[in-house]
Amino acid sequence: MPGGKPAGERCIHLLPSLACAIFEDPRRPEVCRNFKPEPEFCGSNREQAIEILTLLEAQSAPETYS
């Protein structure tokens, strides 16, 4: 994804099976290649991962001012 993937947005390479369409492709972004899933961030299943990562995303989002 040119310019990176915004937080909370589904990756354009994510297949319906939730597998990466470019996993073995040299075009796979470095950030994806270097990501090492750890229980602290991914829990023990997909539901826990979504919950943890959503919370971390919200905690790290820049504050907006009205």
N, CA, C and O atoms as a CHARMM CRD file, in Angstrom:
* protein
*
  264
    1    1 MET  N      0.86100  -1.16200   0.00000 PROA 1      0.00000
    2    1 MET  CA     0.00000   0.00000   0.00000 PROA 1      0.00000
    3    1 MET  C      0.90700   1.22400   0.00000 PROA 1      0.00000
    4    1 MET  O      1.60600   1.47800   0.98100 PROA 1      0.00000
    5    2 PRO  N      0.90000   1.96900  -1.07400 PROA 2      0.00000
    6    2 PRO  CA     1.77100   3.15800  -1.14000 PROA 2      0.00000
    7    2 PRO  C      1.51400   4.09700   0.03800 PROA 2      0.00000
    8    2 PRO  O      0.36800   4.43100   0.34000 PROA 2      0.00000
    9    3 GLY  N      2.58100   4.51400   0.69200 PROA 3      0.00000
   10    3 GLY  CA     2.43000   5.41600   1.82700 PROA 3      0.00000
   11    3 GLY  C      2.06900   4.71800   3.12300 PROA 3      0.00000
   12    3 GLY  O      1.88700   5.37800   4.14600 PROA 3      0.00000
   13    4 GLY  N      1.96200   3.39900   3.10300 PROA 4      0.00000
   14    4 GLY  CA     1.64400   2.65000   4.31500 PROA 4      0.00000
   15    4 GLY  C      0.16100   2.37600   4.46000 PROA 4      0.00000
   16    4 GLY  O     -0.65400   2.91500   3.71100 PROA 4      0.00000
   17    5 LYS  N     -0.18700   1.54300   5.41600 PROA 5      0.00000
   18    5 LYS  CA    -1.57300   1.17300   5.68600 PROA 5      0.00000
   19    5 LYS  C     -2.05400   1.92800   6.91400 PROA 5      0.00000
   20    5 LYS  O     -1.46900   1.80600   7.99100 PROA 5      0.00000
   21    6 PRO  N     -3.11600   2.70400   6.75700 PROA 6      0.00000
   22    6 PRO  CA    -3.65800   3.39400   7.93100 PROA 6      0.00000
   23    6 PRO  C     -4.14900   2.39500   8.98000 PROA 6      0.00000
   24    6 PRO  O     -4.67500   1.33500   8.64200 PROA 6      0.00000
   25    7 ALA  N     -3.97400   2.73900  10.23000 PROA 7      0.00000
   26    7 ALA  CA    -4.44200   1.88900  11.32200 PROA 7      0.00000
   27    7 ALA  C     -5.93900   1.65600  11.18000 PROA 7      0.00000
   28    7 ALA  O     -6.69500   2.57200  10.86000 PROA 7      0.00000
   29    8 GLY  N     -6.35000   0.43000  11.41900 PROA 8      0.00000
   30    8 GLY  CA    -7.75800   0.08300  11.36600 PROA 8      0.00000
   31    8 GLY  C     -8.27200  -0.23400   9.97900 PROA 8      0.00000
   32    8 GLY  O     -9.41400  -0.66900   9.82700 PROA 8      0.00000
   33    9 GLU  N     -7.44800  -0.02300   8.96000 PROA 9      0.00000
   34    9 GLU  CA    -7.85700  -0.31300   7.59200 PROA 9      0.00000
   35    9 GLU  C     -7.35200  -1.69700   7.20300 PROA 9      0.00000
   36    9 GLU  O     -6.21000  -2.05100   7.49600 PROA 9      0.00000
   37   10 ARG  N     -8.19000  -2.46500   6.55200 PROA 10     0.00000
   38   10 ARG  CA    -7.83100  -3.81200   6.11100 PROA 10     0.00000
   39   10 ARG  C     -6.76500  -3.71300   5.02200 PROA 10     0.00000
   40   10 ARG  O     -6.87500  -2.88100   4.12200 PROA 10     0.00000
   41   11 CYS  N     -5.75400  -4.54300   5.09700 PROA 11     0.00000
   42   11 CYS  CA    -4.70000  -4.56400   4.09200 PROA 11     0.00000
   43   11 CYS  C     -5.28000  -5.02200   2.76100 PROA 11     0.00000
   44   11 CYS  O     -6.11100  -5.92900   2.71700 PROA 11     0.00000
   45   12 ILE  N     -4.84300  -4.39600   1.68500 PROA 12     0.00000
   46   12 ILE  CA    -5.34200  -4.76200   0.36700 PROA 12     0.00000
   47   12 ILE  C     -4.87500  -6.14800  -0.05400 PROA 12     0.00000
   48   12 ILE  O     -5.41300  -6.71400  -1.00600 PROA 12     0.00000
   49   13 HSD  N     -3.89000  -6.70200   0.63100 PROA 13     0.00000
   50   13 HSD  CA    -3.36500  -8.02700   0.29300 PROA 13     0.00000
   51   13 HSD  C     -3.93700  -9.13400   1.17200 PROA 13     0.00000
   52   13 HSD  O     -3.54500 -10.29400   1.04500 PROA 13     0.00000
   53   14 LEU  N     -4.85400  -8.78500   2.05400 PROA 14     0.00000
   54   14 LEU  CA    -5.45000  -9.78300   2.94200 PROA 14     0.00000
   55   14 LEU  C     -6.55200 -10.52500   2.20100 PROA 14     0.00000
   56   14 LEU  O     -7.53000  -9.92700   1.75200 PROA 14     0.00000
   57   15 LEU  N     -6.37800 -11.83100   2.08200 PROA 15     0.00000
   58   15 LEU  CA    -7.34600 -12.67100   1.37600 PROA 15     0.00000
   59   15 LEU  C     -8.55500 -12.96200   2.26600 PROA 15     0.00000
   60   15 LEU  O     -8.47200 -12.80500   3.48400 PROA 15     0.00000
   61   16 PRO  N     -9.67100 -13.38100   1.67900 PROA 16     0.00000
   62   16 PRO  CA   -10.83800 -13.74600   2.49800 PROA 16     0.00000
   63   16 PRO  C    -10.51800 -14.80500   3.55600 PROA 16     0.00000
   64   16 PRO  O    -11.16000 -14.85900   4.60500 PROA 16     0.00000
   65   17 SER  N     -9.52400 -15.64100   3.26900 PROA 17     0.00000
   66   17 SER  CA    -9.11400 -16.67900   4.23400 PROA 17     0.00000
   67   17 SER  C     -8.25800 -16.09000   5.35400 PROA 17     0.00000
   68   17 SER  O     -7.85700 -16.81400   6.26500 PROA 17     0.00000
   69   18 LEU  N     -7.97500 -14.78900   5.29800 PROA 18     0.00000
   70   18 LEU  CA    -7.14100 -14.03900   6.24300 PROA 18     0.00000
   71   18 LEU  C     -5.66100 -14.31900   6.05500 PROA 18     0.00000
   72   18 LEU  O     -4.85000 -13.95200   6.90500 PROA 18     0.00000
   73   19 ALA  N     -5.29800 -14.96000   4.95700 PROA 19     0.00000
   74   19 ALA  CA    -3.89500 -15.17500   4.62300 PROA 19     0.00000
   75   19 ALA  C     -3.39600 -13.98900   3.80000 PROA 19     0.00000
   76   19 ALA  O     -4.18200 -13.26600   3.18800 PROA 19     0.00000
   77   20 CYS  N     -2.09300 -13.80400   3.79700 PROA 20     0.00000
   78   20 CYS  CA    -1.48200 -12.72300   3.02500 PROA 20     0.00000
   79   20 CYS  C     -1.27800 -13.18800   1.58500 PROA 20     0.00000
   80   20 CYS  O     -0.66500 -14.22900   1.34800 PROA 20     0.00000
   81   21 ALA  N     -1.78800 -12.42300   0.63200 PROA 21     0.00000
   82   21 ALA  CA    -1.68200 -12.77700  -0.78000 PROA 21     0.00000
   83   21 ALA  C     -0.25400 -12.64100  -1.30600 PROA 21     0.00000
   84   21 ALA  O      0.07900 -13.22000  -2.34000 PROA 21     0.00000
   85   22 ILE  N      0.59300 -11.88300  -0.60500 PROA 22     0.00000
   86   22 ILE  CA     1.96400 -11.67000  -1.08600 PROA 22     0.00000
   87   22 ILE  C      3.00000 -12.14000  -0.05800 PROA 22     0.00000
   88   22 ILE  O      4.10800 -11.60500  -0.00100 PROA 22     0.00000
   89   23 PHE  N      2.64000 -13.13400   0.74600 PROA 23     0.00000
   90   23 PHE  CA     3.50500 -13.57800   1.83100 PROA 23     0.00000
   91   23 PHE  C      4.90500 -13.96200   1.35600 PROA 23     0.00000
   92   23 PHE  O      5.88700 -13.58000   1.99300 PROA 23     0.00000
   93   24 GLU  N      5.02300 -14.69000   0.28000 PROA 24     0.00000
   94   24 GLU  CA     6.32500 -15.11400  -0.22300 PROA 24     0.00000
   95   24 GLU  C      6.84400 -14.21100  -1.34400 PROA 24     0.00000
   96   24 GLU  O      7.85600 -14.52200  -1.97200 PROA 24     0.00000
   97   25 ASP  N      6.17400 -13.12500  -1.58900 PROA 25     0.00000
   98   25 ASP  CA     6.51200 -12.21600  -2.68100 PROA 25     0.00000
   99   25 ASP  C      7.54300 -11.18900  -2.20500 PROA 25     0.00000
  100   25 ASP  O      7.39400 -10.64400  -1.11200 PROA 25     0.00000
  101   26 PRO  N      8.57700 -10.91400  -2.99100 PROA 26     0.00000
  102   26 PRO  CA     9.57200  -9.91900  -2.57100 PROA 26     0.00000
  103   26 PRO  C      8.99400  -8.51000  -2.41000 PROA 26     0.00000
  104   26 PRO  O      9.63000  -7.64900  -1.80200 PROA 26     0.00000
  105   27 ARG  N      7.79100  -8.26900  -2.95000 PROA 27     0.00000
  106   27 ARG  CA     7.14800  -6.95600  -2.76900 PROA 27     0.00000
  107   27 ARG  C      6.50600  -6.80000  -1.39600 PROA 27     0.00000
  108   27 ARG  O      6.04400  -5.71400  -1.04600 PROA 27     0.00000
  109   28 ARG  N      6.47400  -7.87400  -0.61900 PROA 28     0.00000
  110   28 ARG  CA     5.88000  -7.79600   0.72200 PROA 28     0.00000
  111   28 ARG  C      6.64000  -6.75700   1.52800 PROA 28     0.00000
  112   28 ARG  O      7.86800  -6.80500   1.59800 PROA 28     0.00000
  113   29 PRO  N      5.91900  -5.81000   2.14300 PROA 29     0.00000
  114   29 PRO  CA     6.58800  -4.72400   2.87500 PROA 29     0.00000
  115   29 PRO  C      7.48900  -5.22500   4.00000 PROA 29     0.00000
  116   29 PRO  O      7.21300  -6.23900   4.64200 PROA 29     0.00000
  117   30 GLU  N      8.55900  -4.49400   4.21500 PROA 30     0.00000
  118   30 GLU  CA     9.51900  -4.85400   5.26000 PROA 30     0.00000
  119   30 GLU  C      8.85500  -4.93000   6.63000 PROA 30     0.00000
  120   30 GLU  O      9.17200  -5.81900   7.42000 PROA 30     0.00000
  121   31 VAL  N      7.94800  -4.02200   6.91700 PROA 31     0.00000
  122   31 VAL  CA     7.27800  -4.03400   8.22100 PROA 31     0.00000
  123   31 VAL  C      6.53300  -5.35100   8.43000 PROA 31     0.00000
  124   31 VAL  O      6.48600  -5.86400   9.54800 PROA 31     0.00000
  125   32 CYS  N      5.95800  -5.89600   7.37500 PROA 32     0.00000
  126   32 CYS  CA     5.26000  -7.17300   7.47600 PROA 32     0.00000
  127   32 CYS  C      6.24500  -8.32100   7.62000 PROA 32     0.00000
  128   32 CYS  O      6.03300  -9.23100   8.42200 PROA 32     0.00000
  129   33 ARG  N      7.32300  -8.28000   6.84400 PROA 33     0.00000
  130   33 ARG  CA     8.33700  -9.34100   6.93000 PROA 33     0.00000
  131   33 ARG  C      8.95800  -9.40400   8.31900 PROA 33     0.00000
  132   33 ARG  O      9.27200 -10.48800   8.81100 PROA 33     0.00000
  133   34 ASN  N      9.13400  -8.26400   8.94400 PROA 34     0.00000
  134   34 ASN  CA     9.80600  -8.19700  10.24200 PROA 34     0.00000
  135   34 ASN  C      8.87800  -8.42000  11.43200 PROA 34     0.00000
  136   34 ASN  O      9.34900  -8.60500  12.55400 PROA 34     0.00000
  137   35 PHE  N      7.57200  -8.40600  11.20400 PROA 35     0.00000
  138   35 PHE  CA     6.62600  -8.57700  12.31000 PROA 35     0.00000
  139   35 PHE  C      6.71700  -9.99200  12.85600 PROA 35     0.00000
  140   35 PHE  O      6.60600 -10.96200  12.10600 PROA 35     0.00000
  141   36 LYS  N      6.91600 -10.10600  14.15100 PROA 36     0.00000
  142   36 LYS  CA     6.96000 -11.39600  14.82700 PROA 36     0.00000
  143   36 LYS  C      5.80300 -11.43800  15.82200 PROA 36     0.00000
  144   36 LYS  O      5.83500 -10.73400  16.83100 PROA 36     0.00000
  145   37 PRO  N      4.78200 -12.25200  15.55200 PROA 37     0.00000
  146   37 PRO  CA     3.65000 -12.29300  16.46600 PROA 37     0.00000
  147   37 PRO  C      4.07300 -12.76900  17.85700 PROA 37     0.00000
  148   37 PRO  O      4.80200 -13.75100  18.00000 PROA 37     0.00000
  149   38 GLU  N      3.60900 -12.06600  18.85400 PROA 38     0.00000
  150   38 GLU  CA     3.90100 -12.41500  20.24000 PROA 38     0.00000
  151   38 GLU  C      2.59700 -12.40600  21.02300 PROA 38     0.00000
  152   38 GLU  O      1.72100 -11.58700  20.74500 PROA 38     0.00000
  153   39 PRO  N      2.45000 -13.29400  21.99200 PROA 39     0.00000
  154   39 PRO  CA     1.20800 -13.35900  22.76200 PROA 39     0.00000
  155   39 PRO  C      0.79300 -12.01300  23.36700 PROA 39     0.00000
  156   39 PRO  O     -0.39900 -11.73800  23.50300 PROA 39     0.00000
  157   40 GLU  N      1.76500 -11.17900  23.72700 PROA 40     0.00000
  158   40 GLU  CA     1.46300  -9.87300  24.31000 PROA 40     0.00000
  159   40 GLU  C      0.62000  -9.01500  23.36400 PROA 40     0.00000
  160   40 GLU  O     -0.21400  -8.22800  23.81200 PROA 40     0.00000
  161   41 PHE  N      0.83800  -9.16800  22.07500 PROA 41     0.00000
  162   41 PHE  CA     0.13400  -8.36000  21.08500 PROA 41     0.00000
  163   41 PHE  C     -0.92500  -9.14100  20.32400 PROA 41     0.00000
  164   41 PHE  O     -1.86900  -8.55000  19.79900 PROA 41     0.00000
  165   42 CYS  N     -0.78500 -10.44600  20.25600 PROA 42     0.00000
  166   42 CYS  CA    -1.67300 -11.25400  19.42400 PROA 42     0.00000
  167   42 CYS  C     -2.55700 -12.21500  20.21200 PROA 42     0.00000
  168   42 CYS  O     -3.43300 -12.86200  19.63700 PROA 42     0.00000
  169   43 GLY  N     -2.33900 -12.31400  21.51400 PROA 43     0.00000
  170   43 GLY  CA    -3.13300 -13.24700  22.30000 PROA 43     0.00000
  171   43 GLY  C     -2.91900 -14.66900  21.81400 PROA 43     0.00000
  172   43 GLY  O     -1.86000 -15.00600  21.28600 PROA 43     0.00000
  173   44 SER  N     -3.93500 -15.49400  21.99700 PROA 44     0.00000
  174   44 SER  CA    -3.81400 -16.89300  21.58700 PROA 44     0.00000
  175   44 SER  C     -4.76400 -17.25500  20.45300 PROA 44     0.00000
  176   44 SER  O     -4.82100 -18.41000  20.03100 PROA 44     0.00000
  177   45 ASN  N     -5.51900 -16.25900  19.95300 PROA 45     0.00000
  178   45 ASN  CA    -6.40300 -16.51600  18.81700 PROA 45     0.00000
  179   45 ASN  C     -6.72900 -15.19000  18.12300 PROA 45     0.00000
  180   45 ASN  O     -6.37100 -14.11700  18.60800 PROA 45     0.00000
  181   46 ARG  N     -7.40500 -15.28400  16.99400 PROA 46     0.00000
  182   46 ARG  CA    -7.68800 -14.09200  16.18700 PROA 46     0.00000
  183   46 ARG  C     -8.51700 -13.05700  16.96400 PROA 46     0.00000
  184   46 ARG  O     -8.23500 -11.86100  16.89100 PROA 46     0.00000
  185   47 GLU  N     -9.52500 -13.50600  17.69600 PROA 47     0.00000
  186   47 GLU  CA   -10.39300 -12.58600  18.42800 PROA 47     0.00000
  187   47 GLU  C     -9.59600 -11.78900  19.46700 PROA 47     0.00000
  188   47 GLU  O     -9.78400 -10.58200  19.61400 PROA 47     0.00000
  189   48 GLN  N     -8.70800 -12.48000  20.18400 PROA 48     0.00000
  190   48 GLN  CA    -7.87000 -11.78400  21.16100 PROA 48     0.00000
  191   48 GLN  C     -6.93600 -10.80600  20.46200 PROA 48     0.00000
  192   48 GLN  O     -6.72400  -9.69800  20.95400 PROA 48     0.00000
  193   49 ALA  N     -6.38100 -11.19500  19.33300 PROA 49     0.00000
  194   49 ALA  CA    -5.47600 -10.31000  18.59600 PROA 49     0.00000
  195   49 ALA  C     -6.19200  -9.03500  18.18300 PROA 49     0.00000
  196   49 ALA  O     -5.65500  -7.94100  18.35600 PROA 49     0.00000
  197   50 ILE  N     -7.39200  -9.16000  17.64200 PROA 50     0.00000
  198   50 ILE  CA    -8.15400  -7.97900  17.22100 PROA 50     0.00000
  199   50 ILE  C     -8.43500  -7.08000  18.42000 PROA 50     0.00000
  200   50 ILE  O     -8.29800  -5.86000  18.32100 PROA 50     0.00000
  201   51 GLU  N     -8.81900  -7.65400  19.52900 PROA 51     0.00000
  202   51 GLU  CA    -9.11900  -6.88000  20.73900 PROA 51     0.00000
  203   51 GLU  C     -7.87800  -6.13100  21.23400 PROA 51     0.00000
  204   51 GLU  O     -7.94500  -4.93600  21.52200 PROA 51     0.00000
  205   52 ILE  N     -6.75500  -6.83100  21.33200 PROA 52     0.00000
  206   52 ILE  CA    -5.51300  -6.23000  21.83000 PROA 52     0.00000
  207   52 ILE  C     -5.02100  -5.14000  20.87900 PROA 52     0.00000
  208   52 ILE  O     -4.68400  -4.03800  21.31200 PROA 52     0.00000
  209   53 LEU  N     -4.98000  -5.45000  19.58500 PROA 53     0.00000
  210   53 LEU  CA    -4.46500  -4.48300  18.61500 PROA 53     0.00000
  211   53 LEU  C     -5.38000  -3.25900  18.48400 PROA 53     0.00000
  212   53 LEU  O     -4.89700  -2.15000  18.25800 PROA 53     0.00000
  213   54 THR  N     -6.69500  -3.45300  18.62500 PROA 54     0.00000
  214   54 THR  CA    -7.62400  -2.31900  18.59800 PROA 54     0.00000
  215   54 THR  C     -7.37300  -1.41000  19.79900 PROA 54     0.00000
  216   54 THR  O     -7.37900  -0.18600  19.66400 PROA 54     0.00000
  217   55 LEU  N     -7.15600  -1.99600  20.95700 PROA 55     0.00000
  218   55 LEU  CA    -6.87000  -1.21700  22.15800 PROA 55     0.00000
  219   55 LEU  C     -5.54900  -0.45500  22.00900 PROA 55     0.00000
  220   55 LEU  O     -5.47600   0.73000  22.33700 PROA 55     0.00000
  221   56 LEU  N     -4.51600  -1.12700  21.52100 PROA 56     0.00000
  222   56 LEU  CA    -3.22500  -0.46400  21.32900 PROA 56     0.00000
  223   56 LEU  C     -3.32100   0.66700  20.30800 PROA 56     0.00000
  224   56 LEU  O     -2.70300   1.71800  20.47300 PROA 56     0.00000
  225   57 GLU  N     -4.09600   0.44100  19.26300 PROA 57     0.00000
  226   57 GLU  CA    -4.29500   1.48000  18.25500 PROA 57     0.00000
  227   57 GLU  C     -4.95300   2.71200  18.87500 PROA 57     0.00000
  228   57 GLU  O     -4.52500   3.84000  18.62700 PROA 57     0.00000
  229   58 ALA  N     -5.98700   2.49600  19.67600 PROA 58     0.00000
  230   58 ALA  CA    -6.68700   3.61300  20.31700 PROA 58     0.00000
  231   58 ALA  C     -5.76500   4.34800  21.29300 PROA 58     0.00000
  232   58 ALA  O     -5.79700   5.57600  21.37100 PROA 58     0.00000
  233   59 GLN  N     -4.95300   3.60800  22.02800 PROA 59     0.00000
  234   59 GLN  CA    -4.04600   4.22100  23.00000 PROA 59     0.00000
  235   59 GLN  C     -2.92000   5.01700  22.33100 PROA 59     0.00000
  236   59 GLN  O     -2.39400   5.96200  22.91700 PROA 59     0.00000
  237   60 SER  N     -2.55700   4.63800  21.11600 PROA 60     0.00000
  238   60 SER  CA    -1.45100   5.30900  20.45600 PROA 60     0.00000
  239   60 SER  C     -1.88900   6.36900  19.43700 PROA 60     0.00000
  240   60 SER  O     -1.05200   7.03200  18.82400 PROA 60     0.00000
  241   61 ALA  N     -3.18700   6.52000  19.26500 PROA 61     0.00000
  242   61 ALA  CA    -3.69000   7.50000  18.30900 PROA 61     0.00000
  243   61 ALA  C     -3.38900   8.91800  18.79500 PROA 61     0.00000
  244   61 ALA  O     -3.49700   9.19700  19.98900 PROA 61     0.00000
  245   62 PRO  N     -3.01500   9.80700  17.88700 PROA 62     0.00000
  246   62 PRO  CA    -2.78300  11.19500  18.30200 PROA 62     0.00000
  247   62 PRO  C     -4.08200  11.83400  18.77700 PROA 62     0.00000
  248   62 PRO  O     -5.16200  11.53500  18.26700 PROA 62     0.00000
  249   63 GLU  N     -3.95800  12.70300  19.74700 PROA 63     0.00000
  250   63 GLU  CA    -5.12900  13.40000  20.25700 PROA 63     0.00000
  251   63 GLU  C     -5.60900  14.39400  19.21200 PROA 63     0.00000
  252   63 GLU  O     -4.81200  15.02800  18.52000 PROA 63     0.00000
  253   64 THR  N     -6.92200  14.51700  19.11200 PROA 64     0.00000
  254   64 THR  CA    -7.48500  15.52700  18.20700 PROA 64     0.00000
  255   64 THR  C     -8.07500  16.64200  19.03800 PROA 64     0.00000
  256   64 THR  O     -8.61500  16.41100  20.12000 PROA 64     0.00000
  257   65 TYR  N     -7.97000  17.82300  18.53800 PROA 65     0.00000
  258   65 TYR  CA    -8.47200  18.99700  19.25200 PROA 65     0.00000
  259   65 TYR  C     -9.56000  19.63300  18.43700 PROA 65     0.00000
  260   65 TYR  O     -9.41500  19.83200  17.23100 PROA 65     0.00000
  261   66 SER  N    -10.65200  19.95400  19.09500 PROA 66     0.00000
  262   66 SER  CA   -11.78900  20.58300  18.41000 PROA 66     0.00000
  263   66 SER  C    -11.66100  22.07900  18.42900 PROA 66     0.00000
  264   66 SER  O    -12.52400  22.77900  17.90100 PROA 66     0.00000
